[in-house]
């Protein structure tokens, strides 16, 4: 059967075996009668919003039922999701009332983003659509356009997206609403984010962990999230887990999470129930905040959560063709799929729409009646669709001069330790607009300098509670990403450091965010936001101690696949270039920045001034390692990535000793996207500049940190690619030594030297003449070093000494490492 068969609509969960006393933990409230005019306004708002939402799914004409519906009035394609809309409009109406009566700043984050009709209809009623889109004004023409253009080319799409006023979360991929909401309230003490979490979404792993995000909210400095769990009982074709949990199970679960649980489920008087519950929740939030802000914070405060139980597709036809619709999975999307061809369904649609009595809700010119207007905030800035934090509150960071933190050329330094000092100062200089979100890896990644002036912000830990820490460490990458998104989209800046191999966990979240930001850039009214910044370290090249599971550079490819207007990928080769790159990324706007680098000590090849020039160019010839400063080369060898570049430099030193007649040019690429074919990316080199850097006809060998197909894809479209060879990570790894990782993946100094000789032999007859003998010697050296590693369990002691090119340096050591 295509869907679960039920014998009654809106089935209630079977009783659990939990003791009845647990229900004492649920919040009970006295029922206070609503003011009659307020009650009328709430009901009429919901009726109007639900009427519009349903009409948006079906109607291409006759939007106010000025005559009986005909097949010609129905859209050719019925797209949209009705099931969640009645719950969303219920919440929306009461949040508007809350904002009106309490003068409260509220953002509405909607987990069930497929409920766009319910949100768009509410935005039209409050006048926010008309503010940003004059063609959707609160009049007859605007209403007609909203209904008839929904889910059609040129209209609003079926899911909430960046074109939706007030939205900071798309909700297409379920699971992230709650973490986004918690990120949004950080450092905004007067802000409430009401977050609806669907019971289907609640089955996702990211949502399950995000309930703990409240433990990272310091009520002294931040606002609060009001979670509203919408339990309507069904997914697309089956009941939900929460829909099958009784009140005792739900209370036990959310009490364990650290919340006070209030059920909103009085279907006979839902507005009174919801109004009283929201007022209680807001009062509880204010109590917690007042205590923290008076210097007496409550340890482990119990934040409010509302559990809203309403039928799936509330208000839809009870049955169609003998099957339950309201209160079943069949209300999830379009309840009357054959309304354009089946007379019976067309009639049911007309009866359904007429049940809202639209003539009581709209004026003759298509406006809305006074009772609805009375519950909408008169101050437009308080309306849910016009909160400035959702579209126009970007705070530019104060970034110190990174050169103050530069390190001496020719020494060795950890990129991560070096940039940790800069990040520390950035946090000091931007105490309310910069945070770090990390999966418990900052110390491991050698970024612990950020703790020089701040700490962690884990509020349930007595050793970090109420200390204003700027670092969020939680092992869930999903939660880090969600909080980073919420923080960034409300105007601030964050950075996400992570082990390289585990950033892939949030691949699709990053893609969804990028899609949201792409559409935001195409609106006329959303302002710039800070770039979203990823710091990828503990890379495969130095994860030999953790093994194969920790060796995965695939997140690079995920970012490369984004639109060129968004994607930025940097692989700085040393500490000074990393400082320059980080400062640039923190200043940038609207990008997805990925910075990849080493946490282990590495040679510092460039001075701060040289690093600045190199990063500005994106790539350059490293003359110190090249023959005659790189003039007239036989071959070009290219390093991309810190450790891979070191192997290239080592290879250049080896070649200088073994084959003095080989002319080599060494190039480092730090901005990966300069390689894209001309016009394929804003950073892409012109063909002329590409040839100036890599020559027009010399063989080129790339030694690349990521997967080889990424380089091949970037270069596609460049002329004369037959001269290019690529070595890269090729899924070889284990618990071994750093140099052995290079050997196993074919990117060691020996492999680079061999590739250079083979390339140069195509142009230099002297190299070709001795090629076989020279390569035999290199292979012998490679075998000897492998033998050494296997025998001693370590790399030779001078493996990572900085090469010298002055005739006295390490390139003269015995590369065979014979005993």
Buried (B, 14 or more C-beta within 10 A) or exposed (E): EEBEEBEEBBBEBEEBEBEEEBBEBBBEEEEEEBEEEBBBBBBBBBBBBBBBBBBBBBBBBBBBBEEEBEEEBBBEEBBBBBBBBBBBBBBBBBBBBBBBBBEBBBBBBBBBBBBBBBBBBBBBBBBBBBBBBEEBBBBBEBBBBBBBBBBBEEBBBBBBBBBBBBBBBBBBBBBBBBBBBBBBBBBBBEBBBBBBBBBBBBBBEBBBBBBBBBBBBBBBBBBBBBBBBBBBBBBEEEBBBBBBBBBBBBBBBBBEBBBBBBBBBBEEEBBBBBBBBBBBBBEBBBEBBEBBEEEEBBEEBBBBBBBBBBBBBBBBBEEBEEEBBBBBBBBBBBBBEBBBEBEEBBBBBBEBBEBBEBEEBBEEEBBBBEBBBBBBBEEEEBBBBBBEBBBEBBBEBEBEEBBEBBBEBEEBBBBBBBBBBBBBBBBBEBEBBBBBBBBEBBEBBBBBBBBEEBBBBBBBEEEBBBBEBBBBBBEBBBBBBBBBBBBBBBBBBBBBBBBBBBBBBBBEBBBBBBBBBBBBBEBEEBEBBBBBBBBBBBBBBBBBEBEBEBBBBBBBBBBBEBEBEBBBBBBBBBBBBBBBBBBBBBEBEBBBBBBBBBBBBBBBBBBBEBBBEBBEBBBBBBBBBBBEEBEEBBBBBBBBBBBBBBBBBBBBBBBBEBBEEBBBBBBBBBBBBBBBBBEBBEBBBEBEBBBEBBBEEBBBBBBBBBBBEBBBBBBEBBEEEEBBBBBBBEEBBEEBBBBBBBBBBBBBBBBBBBBBBBBBBBBBEBBBEBBEEBBEBBEBBBEBBBBBBEEEEEBBEEBBBBBBBEEEBBBEBEBBBEE
